[in-house]
Amino acid sequence: MALPLMPKATAVWLIEKTALTFTQIADLCGMHPLEVQAIADGEVAQGIVGYDPVANSQLAAAEITRCEADENARLKMLPNTNPAPKRGKGARYTPVAKRNDRPDGIAFLLRTYPQLSEAQVGKLLGTTKDTIHKVRDRAHWNSANIKPRDPVILGLCSQTDLNAAITASNDRLTREGHAIPTPPPLPHADEAA
């Protein structure tokens, strides 16, 4: 269920202006009833100005009246007429602690899934084509220490995103009439040791 804009301020307004129960307000605002009671007692949210959900087209006045009459009823938000624009997927942020693992993930994807384009690898791991070229050509400054490791395990991308990229590249190869490359077998535990 969608929460109202500024839930605590909405809760403050509902406590001050309505006869709704703490449970009804908590259910609407995504809070615990004890937190709503603490707001009513003045222990929490001091100085927060109430936010009118009726004036801002989030709740209907009739909905509040209906729920004031029946304490078991739950408030229902009005459908959002102006949905917030979805943020496009921009550059993927990689935490500083994981940036040194990125070349390992690139090497893994290049070796295991050669059908992935450079753009797909770059988008999955948040890297540049230049870095991908350097890892592929073993011209990366840290080439001696790069060990192909699964980027999902490293936390550089999700398995869902990786599967979607692999499916997209396999579909592209099928449309173009190329054979889909099979990944090399993974080393056995006794070989890796």
Residue pairs with C-beta under 8 A, 6 or more apart in sequence:
1 30
1 77
2 77
2 80
3 28
3 29
3 30
4 10
4 28
4 29
4 51
4 53
4 58
4 59
4 77
5 51
5 56
5 58
6 51
7 29
7 30
7 31
8 29
8 31
8 39
8 45
8 48
9 45
9 48
9 49
9 50
9 51
10 28
10 29
10 50
10 51
10 53
10 58
11 25
11 26
11 29
11 31
11 36
11 39
11 45
12 39
12 45
12 48
12 49
12 50
12 51
13 50
13 51
13 52
13 53
14 20
14 25
14 28
14 29
14 50
14 53
14 64
15 25
15 36
15 39
15 40
16 50
17 50
17 52
18 64
18 68
19 68
20 64
20 67
20 68
20 75
21 71
22 33
22 34
22 36
22 37
22 40
23 33
23 71
24 67
24 71
24 73
24 74
24 75
25 31
25 36
26 32
26 33
26 35
26 36
27 74
27 75
28 59
28 74
28 75
28 77
29 36
35 44
38 44
39 45
53 59
54 60
54 61
54 64
57 78
57 81
58 77
58 78
59 75
59 77
59 78
60 78
63 75
63 76
63 78
64 75
66 73
67 73
67 74
67 75
89 123
91 126
92 123
92 124
92 125
92 126
92 157
93 126
94 102
94 125
94 126
94 156
98 154
98 155
98 156
100 142
101 149
101 151
101 154
101 156
102 125
102 126
102 127
102 131
102 156
103 131
103 135
103 140
103 142
103 146
104 146
104 147
104 148
104 149
104 151
104 154
105 125
105 149
105 150
105 151
105 154
105 156
105 157
106 121
106 125
106 127
106 131
106 132
106 135
107 135
107 146
107 147
107 148
107 149
108 148
108 149
108 150
108 151
109 116
109 121
109 124
109 125
109 151
110 116
110 121
110 132
110 135
110 136
110 148
111 148
111 184
112 148
112 183
112 184
113 166
113 169
113 183
114 181
115 166
115 169
115 170
115 173
115 180
115 181
116 124
116 165
116 166
116 169
117 169
118 129
118 132
118 133
119 129
120 165
120 168
120 169
121 127
121 132
122 128
122 129
122 132
123 165
124 151
124 156
124 157
124 161
124 162
124 165
125 151
125 156
125 157
126 156
131 140
133 139
134 140
134 141
134 143
135 143
135 146
140 146
151 157
151 162
152 158
152 159
152 162
170 180
173 179
173 180
174 180
